[in-house]
Amino acid sequence: MLTYYISGSNGFTIRTEPTASNQFTMSLQDMTLQTNTTASLSGVAYNGYESMLSFTASISQSIVGSEYRVKIINSGSSEPIWHGTIAVFASQSIEKSEYLNQNDGYISNTSSNEYIIID
């Protein structure tokens, strides 16, 4: 399952079936509403030696908590080169909660990290 963050950078690198084309389409099916849509892909790069596809996806009108069935198809083909799921999450913040516990305010004894080795 891939994770998609609303208002975030959604870059993916996935291993696919071998293919010779560099034109890809990502089709999505909403698992709740059963509606079909496509995602726009940008920055697409395919490594044929390792069958690795890198891209940035943008899903319009996605809702937090949605899940999609995903197929990536080559242009001119009907068989997917990759299929899986994407879950949509709210954008993540760098600010994290700070928790206090009974050890706050106490600092370990500072040392110079010198040791005596006895043979």
C-alpha positions in Angstrom: 0.0 0.0 0.0 1.3 3.4 -1.0 0.6 6.5 1.1 -0.6 9.7 -0.4 -0.5 13.0 1.6 -2.8 15.8 0.7 -0.9 19.0 0.1 2.4 17.1 0.3 5.1 15.8 -1.9 4.0 12.5 -3.2 7.0 11.0 -4.9 7.0 7.2 -5.4 9.5 4.6 -6.7 8.1 1.2 -7.4 9.2 -2.0 -9.1 7.0 -2.8 -12.2 6.8 -5.4 -14.9 9.4 -4.9 -17.6 8.2 -2.6 -20.3 9.7 -0.8 -23.3 7.5 2.3 -23.3 8.0 5.5 -21.3 4.3 6.7 -21.4 2.3 5.7 -18.4 -1.2 6.2 -17.1 -2.3 5.7 -13.5 -5.9 4.8 -13.2 -7.7 4.8 -9.8 -10.9 3.3 -8.4 -12.2 4.7 -5.1 -13.0 1.7 -2.9 -15.8 3.4 -1.2 -17.7 5.2 -4.0 -16.6 2.9 -6.8 -15.8 5.8 -9.0 -13.0 5.7 -11.6 -10.5 8.5 -12.1 -6.9 9.1 -13.2 -3.9 10.7 -11.5 -1.6 13.1 -13.1 2.0 11.9 -13.1 5.0 14.2 -13.3 8.8 13.7 -13.2 8.4 10.2 -14.6 11.6 8.2 -14.9 11.8 4.5 -15.8 14.9 2.4 -15.2 14.6 -0.5 -17.6 17.6 -2.4 -16.1 15.9 -2.8 -12.7 12.3 -2.2 -13.8 12.0 0.7 -11.4 9.4 3.5 -12.1 9.8 6.9 -10.3 7.2 9.6 -10.4 5.3 12.2 -8.5 1.5 11.7 -8.4 -1.3 14.2 -8.0 -4.8 13.0 -7.2 -7.4 15.7 -7.7 -10.3 15.9 -5.2 -8.9 13.2 -2.9 -10.5 13.0 0.6 -8.6 12.1 3.8 -9.3 8.5 4.6 -10.0 7.4 1.0 -8.4 4.3 -0.4 -7.9 3.6 -4.1 -7.2 0.6 -6.2 -4.4 1.6 -8.6 -3.3 0.3 -11.9 -0.4 1.7 -13.9 -0.7 1.0 -17.6 1.6 1.6 -20.5 0.2 3.7 -23.3 -1.2 1.4 -26.0 -1.6 -1.6 -23.7 -4.5 -2.9 -21.6 -2.5 -5.0 -19.2 -1.2 -3.2 -16.1 2.6 -3.2 -15.3 1.8 -2.6 -11.6 -1.3 -2.7 -9.4 -1.8 -2.0 -5.8 -3.5 0.4 -3.4 -3.1 4.0 -2.2 -4.4 5.4 1.1 -4.9 9.1 1.5 -3.7 10.9 4.7 -3.8 14.5 6.0 -0.6 16.5 5.4 2.0 15.8 8.1 3.5 18.6 10.2 7.1 18.8 11.4 6.0 20.1 14.8 5.6 17.3 17.2 4.1 17.2 20.6 6.6 17.5 23.5 5.9 15.2 26.4 7.1 15.7 30.0 7.9 13.0 32.4 9.4 12.6 35.9 13.0 12.7 34.5 12.7 16.2 33.0 15.1 18.6 34.6 17.7 15.9 35.4 20.8 15.6 33.4 23.3 12.7 33.5 26.7 13.4 34.9 29.0 14.7 32.2 32.2 12.8 31.7 35.2 12.8 29.4 34.6 9.2 28.3 38.0 8.0 29.7 38.2 4.4 30.7 40.7 2.3 32.5 41.4 -1.1 31.0 42.7 -3.6 33.4 44.4 -6.7 32.0 
